[in-house]
């Protein structure tokens, strides 16, 4: 019988090491059999609550005033997992939150094996977006409590169970093998690797999505044209484009005179001798010419996106 646990974190601010809530959903066989959640006092130094994050999840400083700190919460997380593998939707975010919070408090990382329901969803369905709401719809479930950690963890579990049914597999190992996705892991001695697709084939490239006209007009990115350069750690570029479109921004592949924001992520493909990507050079040229273009890093991008 397949037994595993889905997990989700909400954070107090743009820093990954500021978890303020956690939710978990335990799976045995083909169903969720137990759930658990807890508020968390974020580690000292990362315990301020960004108003944007509060608007997203509704958690305030007063809500966590008597909640367990990260060390105690982590012990409960590990106990609930009980050695079982973990699943998260956009696992890069959730497991980087664990690492960053541990680093902030000077404690060893837990020994964990994990995978990502978002990575699996990309190999299972052809969707405009691979965020939780779209994936839950593909999985045949209604979803109304997005950004509530327990509900999000259960949603991740239901997406993975639906993907297993689609693939005709009885366990996570079988599912990942079928889709050529490797397990992610982290160890107490500071080693980690993400859960990623390892095959050589790629789905057909999707067109750049258009901005959602029904998005919140007060959103931080609504109505803006946004370009990305470099490799994001929290999500792959197609997902970033879809998330931008969802909040009313227009993603674009190139820096142009219409570009309002350039997101500068980790640069992995610079030419020898270069310190700036071609897009950053284009942005600098536009700035020098008087265009009001803003360059932000990944953390600021995620804050404005509302992750």
N, C-alpha and C positions, 0 to 999 in steps of 0.2 A: 504493500500500500504506500502511495506517495504521501509524505508528510513534510510540510514546510510552513513558513511564516512570512506574511507580507508586512511591510513596515513603511511608515511615512512620518516625516518631520515637518513642522512649521517652524520658522525662525523669527526672532524678534526684530531683526534688521537685515541689512544687506550682507553682513558677515556670515559665512557658512558656520562659524563656531558659535552661533547664538540660538540653539534650539530652545523653543519655549513650549513645545508640545510634541508628543509622540503618540502614534496609534499603531496597533499591531493586530493582525488577523491570522489565526492559525487554521491551516487546512489539513484535513485527513481525507485521502481518497479524492472524491470529486465535490467536496463541499467545505465551506467555512464552518468550523466547529466551535470556535472561541474567539473572542476579541478582548483587547485590553488597551487602555489609553491612560495618559498622565500628562498634566501640565509640568513644566520644568522651569526652574530658575536658571536662566542662561549664565554661563561662566562670567566671573567678574571681569570687567573691561569690555565685554561684549553684551552687556545686559541692558543697553538702552533700547527703547522700542521706537522704531521708525514709524511715523504716522501712516506711511504707505502700507507697510506690512500689517499694521493694526486694521486698516480698512479691508485688507484682503481676508484675514482670518479672525478678526474680532477679539484677539487676546490682548489684554492690557497688563501693565506692570502690577496693578492690584490683583489681577487674577492669579499671578504666579508668586505672590508675596509669601505664601506658606507652602508652596510646592517644593518637592525635592530638588536639590541641586543636581548638576550633571553627573557627578560620581555615583550618587544614590540612584538616579534614574537609569544610568547605564547598567548598574547591577540588576535592576528589575528587567531591563530589556534583554540582557543576556539570560536571565532566569526564564523569562517567557519563551525565548527562542529555544532554550534547552538543547542546544547543539544542532538544531535543524537548520537547513539552508534558508536564506532570506531572499525575498523578492521585493523590489521597489519599482515604482514608475518614475523614470528618469533617475535611475539608481546612482548615476554620477553625482547628483546633488545630495541625496540622502546619506550616502556613505562618506562623502566628503564632509558632511556635517558632523558625523561621528568622529572622523579623524581630527577635524579642526577643533571640536569641543574638547576632545582628549588632550590635544596639544595645548589648548588654552589653560587647562587645569594641571598639566604636567603629569598625566597618567598614561599608562600603556594602552595602545589600541587593543580592542578585543580581537580574538581569533574568529573570523567570520568567512563564510563562503556565501556568495550571493549572485543573483542575476537580475535582469531588468525586464519588466513587463512591456516597457516601451520598445526596447530592442526586439523583443519577440513579436510585438504587434506589427512592427514594420515588415517582418517576414511573413506575417499571416494575412493582413488586410491591406488593400490599397485605399488610403484615406487622405483627405485634404490636410488633416492635422492628426498628430499622434498624442495630443494631450489627453488627460483622463476622460473628459466628457465625450469626445469623439470616439475614443476606444471603447468606452462603456456602451455607447450606442451600437457600435459594431458587434459587441459581445451580447447584445440583446437585453441590456439592463437600463432602467431609468437611473438617473444620477442627479441629485439635487443639493448635496452637501459638500461641494468642492471646497477644499482648503480647511476642512475639519479632519484632523489627522486620522482618527479612527475610521471615518467614512472613506477617506482616500486610501487607507491601507486595505480596507475591504474591497474597494473598487479595483485596486491592483490585483488582488487575489482573484476576483471574478474574471478579469481580463485574461489572466494566465490560465484559469480553468477553461475558459471558452477557447483559447488558443490550443490547449491540449485536446479538446474535443474536435476542433477543426483538423488537427494533425493526426488524430487517431492514436495518440500516445497516452500512456498510463502513468508516466512519471516525468519530473522535470529533467532528469538525465536524458530520457528518450527524446523529449521535446527539443532540448538544446542540441543534441546530436543531430536530429533531423534537420534543424535549421542552421547548423554549423555555427553555433554561438558558444563561446567559451564561458566558463564560470569566472566570476570575479572573486577576489579574495583580499583580505587584509590580515596581517599577522602582528603579534605583540612586539616583534623586533623592528617594526616600521616599514615592512614591505607590503605593497599592494599592487593590484592590477584590476582594471575594469572588466566588466562583462560585455563582450563585443562580438559582432558578427565576424566570422573568420573566413567565409567563403569568398570566391573570386567573382561570382556573378553579382550584378547590381540590378535593382529594379529600374524601369525606364525613368529617366529624369523627368520630374514633374515641372510644369511651368510655375513661374513665380506667382504666388497667390495675390489677388487683389485685396485692398484694405476692406475690412468689414464696415459697411456704412452704419450698422446698428450698434457699434461698440460705444462704450461710455465716452462722450465727448470731453469729459473732464480727466480722462486718463492721461498719464504722463507722456505717452507716445502717440496719442490720437492725432491724425492728420499730418504726421511727419513722414518724411522719406528717409529710410534707414538702410545703410549699407554695412556689411560686415567684412573684416579682414582678419586673417589668422584662424586658429582652431579653438573653438569654444570647448571648455571642459565640462560644462553642465549639460550640453545637448549637441546634437549634430545640426548642421546648417539647415537642412530641410525643415526640421522641427522649429528652429529659431525663426525661419521665414513664416511658417504657419502661425506661430505664436504672435509674431508681430502683426500679421494680418488680422488675427482674432481681436487684438486690442485697437484696431483702427489705423495702424501704421501701414505704409507702403514699403515692403522690402524691395531692395534693388541689388543687382549683382555688381554694379559699377558705381564709382563716385562720379557724379555729374553736378551741373549747376543747380539741379533740383534737390540734391542731397542735403538734409538737415543735420543728420547725425551719422558719424562713422564709429562703429564699435570695433575697437582694436583688441583682439584676443591674442593668445599665445602665437608668436610667429615661428613657424616650423619650416618654411620653405623660402627663406631669404636667399638671394643670390650672393655668392662670395663677395665680401667687402661691403655689402649693404647693411644698414642698420634700420632702414625703414622699408616697409612693403610698398609696392607700386601704388596701392590705394592711399596709403598714408602720405606718399609724395604728392599724389593728386589733391588730397585734402589740404596739404600745406600750400600748394600753389593757389588753390581757391581762396584760402584764408588770406594769402598775400595779396590777392586781387580784390579783397574786400568782401568776400562772401561770408555770411554768418553760418559757418559749418562748425559743429561741435564734435570733438573726439572724446569718447568715453571708454573706460575699461570694462571688462566682463562683469565685475561685481556691480558697477553702477548700471549697466544694461539690465542685469537680472533684477535689480531693485526697481527700476522703472517698469520693467515687464510685469512685475508683481509675482515672481516665483517665490 
